[in-house]
Amino acid sequence: MNITAVESTTLSVVAYDEAQDALRLEFRSGAIYHYFGVPVSVPVGLLAAASEGSYFNRVIRRRFPCRWLVKPEAGKGNGALRAEGAR
């Protein structure tokens, strides 16, 4: 898996597993999403984009099946990350 920290107001980490066509995005909010069936051109384009957030909204969001690994609201409040399904 290729993992890259990014300087973005939206994203903090982009990780891609070419063998599984899987993209993991870690957001500044603390949310972590795992996207499936993502061709290698997508993370390459994301990392080359002038605005990672705009690229995400235009090319990735609602275009690939995904599941959250950490709840979107987990990064708010006390800052503690909670795993999927944690109470």
C-alpha positions as CSV (number, residue, x, y, z in Angstrom):
1,M,0.0,0.0,0.0
2,N,1.3,3.4,-0.9
3,I,0.6,5.9,1.8
4,T,1.1,9.7,1.3
5,A,0.5,12.5,3.7
6,V,-1.0,15.5,1.9
7,E,-1.1,19.3,2.6
8,S,-4.9,19.9,2.2
9,T,-7.7,21.6,4.1
10,T,-9.8,18.5,3.4
11,L,-7.5,15.5,3.4
12,S,-4.6,14.4,5.6
13,V,-3.6,11.0,4.1
14,V,-4.1,9.2,0.8
15,A,-3.4,5.5,0.8
16,Y,-3.8,3.3,-2.3
17,D,-3.5,-0.5,-2.7
18,E,-3.0,-1.2,-6.4
19,A,-3.4,-5.0,-5.9
20,Q,-6.9,-4.5,-4.6
21,D,-7.9,-1.2,-6.4
22,A,-8.6,0.2,-2.9
23,L,-8.3,3.8,-1.9
24,R,-8.2,4.9,1.8
25,L,-8.7,8.6,2.5
26,E,-8.2,10.1,5.9
27,F,-9.9,13.5,6.3
28,R,-8.9,16.4,8.5
29,S,-12.3,15.8,10.3
30,G,-10.9,12.5,11.6
31,A,-13.1,10.4,9.2
32,I,-11.5,7.6,7.3
33,Y,-13.2,6.1,4.3
34,H,-12.2,3.0,2.2
35,Y,-13.2,3.1,-1.5
36,F,-13.3,0.0,-3.7
37,G,-12.8,-0.5,-7.4
38,V,-10.7,2.6,-7.8
39,P,-8.3,2.6,-10.8
40,V,-4.7,3.7,-10.2
41,S,-5.4,6.9,-12.3
42,V,-7.6,8.3,-9.5
43,P,-5.1,8.5,-6.7
44,V,-2.5,9.6,-9.1
45,G,-4.8,12.4,-10.2
46,L,-5.7,13.2,-6.6
47,L,-2.1,13.6,-5.6
48,A,-1.4,15.8,-8.6
49,A,-4.4,18.0,-8.2
50,A,-4.1,21.7,-7.3
51,S,-7.0,21.1,-4.8
52,E,-7.3,17.6,-3.3
53,G,-10.8,18.5,-1.9
54,S,-12.1,19.7,-5.2
55,Y,-10.7,16.6,-7.0
56,F,-12.3,14.4,-4.3
57,N,-15.7,16.0,-4.8
58,R,-15.5,15.9,-8.6
59,V,-13.9,12.5,-9.2
60,I,-14.3,10.2,-6.1
61,R,-17.3,11.2,-4.0
62,R,-20.4,9.2,-4.8
63,R,-18.7,7.5,-7.7
64,F,-17.1,4.5,-6.0
65,P,-18.5,2.1,-3.4
66,C,-17.2,2.9,0.0
67,R,-17.4,2.2,3.7
68,W,-16.3,4.2,6.6
69,L,-13.5,2.9,8.9
70,V,-13.8,5.8,11.4
71,K,-17.1,7.8,11.8
72,P,-17.1,11.2,10.1
73,E,-17.9,12.9,13.4
74,A,-15.1,11.1,15.3
75,G,-12.6,13.9,14.8
76,K,-14.8,16.4,16.6
77,G,-15.2,17.0,20.3
78,N,-12.5,15.3,22.3
79,G,-10.5,14.4,19.3
80,A,-10.4,10.7,20.0
81,L,-10.9,8.4,17.0
82,R,-13.5,5.7,17.3
83,A,-13.4,2.5,15.3
84,E,-16.3,1.5,13.2
85,G,-19.1,0.1,15.4
86,A,-17.4,1.4,18.6
87,R,-19.8,2.8,21.3
